[in-house]
């Protein structure tokens, strides 16, 4: 797999067609929730910035990793509890529909936090 990406299109473009669809769903959900956010690659993952980092996401063999640290995970702890989690990450299995409504809520929460200066 390529080790560095210049943009989100390139990152999504190397994934399988099935995973590309899921990544585009997340991408569009984030864009809709934070239309002024900038797309970037950070830590070699697709990410969005708006007055600081908002969220990151990445494709893995069996899941999509979603990173809204630290406040996004703690604020939505109960809703995210049905998913496998790591430190600062949540795993959405490739076999299940993505929780796009929840992702929208998390992104909007992160936007509000960043605007108040509480992105970290």
C-alpha positions in Angstrom: 0.0 0.0 0.0 1.2 3.5 -0.7 2.7 5.1 2.3 1.9 8.8 1.8 -1.1 10.5 0.2 -1.4 14.0 -1.2 -5.1 14.3 -0.8 -8.3 12.4 0.2 -9.1 11.6 -3.4 -5.9 9.7 -3.7 -6.4 7.9 -0.4 -9.9 6.8 -1.3 -8.8 5.9 -4.9 -6.5 3.1 -3.8 -9.2 1.3 -1.7 -11.5 -1.5 -3.0 -14.7 -0.3 -4.6 -16.8 -1.4 -1.6 -14.6 0.6 0.8 -14.5 3.6 -1.5 -18.3 3.8 -1.2 -18.1 3.8 2.6 -15.3 6.4 2.7 -17.2 8.7 0.4 -20.2 8.3 2.6 -18.2 9.5 5.6 -16.6 12.2 3.6 -19.9 13.6 2.4 -21.4 13.3 5.8 -18.6 15.4 7.3 -18.8 17.9 4.5 -22.5 18.3 5.1 -22.0 18.7 8.8 -19.1 21.1 8.5 -19.3 22.7 5.0 -16.5 25.2 5.8 -14.1 22.6 6.9 -10.9 21.9 4.9 -10.0 18.5 3.7 -6.5 17.5 4.6 -4.3 14.4 5.0 -3.0 14.2 8.6 -1.1 11.2 10.1 -1.5 9.8 6.5 -5.3 9.7 7.0 -8.2 11.7 5.6 -9.0 14.5 8.0 -11.0 17.7 8.2 -9.9 20.9 9.8 -12.0 23.9 11.0 -10.4 26.1 13.6 -8.4 23.1 14.5 -8.7 19.4 13.7 -12.2 18.0 13.6 -12.1 14.4 12.8 -10.0 11.8 11.0 -11.0 8.5 9.3 -9.2 5.6 7.8 -9.8 2.3 6.0 -8.6 -1.0 7.5 -9.1 -4.6 6.6 -12.4 -5.1 8.5 -13.5 -1.7 9.6 -13.4 2.1 9.1 -11.5 3.8 11.9 -13.1 7.1 13.0 -11.2 9.5 15.2 -12.9 12.5 16.9 -10.6 12.8 19.8 -10.7 13.7 22.5 -14.0 15.4 23.0 -16.1 13.6 20.3 -15.6 10.2 21.9 -16.2 11.2 25.4 -19.3 13.3 24.6 -20.9 10.4 22.6 -19.6 7.6 24.8 -23.0 5.9 25.2 -23.8 6.0 21.5 -20.4 4.7 20.5 -20.4 1.9 23.2 -21.8 -0.5 20.6 -18.6 -0.3 18.6 -15.1 -1.6 19.3 -12.9 1.2 20.5 -9.3 1.9 21.1 -7.6 4.9 22.7 -9.1 7.8 20.7 -10.7 5.6 18.0 -13.9 3.8 17.2 -14.2 1.0 14.6 -17.2 0.8 12.3 -17.3 -2.7 10.8 -17.3 -2.9 7.0 -20.2 -5.4 7.3 -22.6 -2.9 9.0 -24.2 0.3 7.7 -22.2 3.4 8.8 -23.8 5.4 11.6 -24.0 8.6 9.5 -26.4 10.4 11.8 -24.1 9.8 14.7 -21.1 11.0 12.7 -23.0 14.1 11.8 -23.7 14.8 15.5 -20.1 14.2 16.4 -18.8 16.5 13.7 -21.2 19.3 14.6 -20.2 18.9 18.2 -16.5 19.1 17.3 -17.2 22.3 15.2 -18.9 24.0 18.2 -16.0 23.0 20.4 -13.4 24.2 18.0 -15.1 27.5 17.7 -15.1 27.9 21.5 -11.4 26.9 21.6 -11.9 23.5 23.1 -10.6 21.3 20.3 -8.0 19.5 22.5 
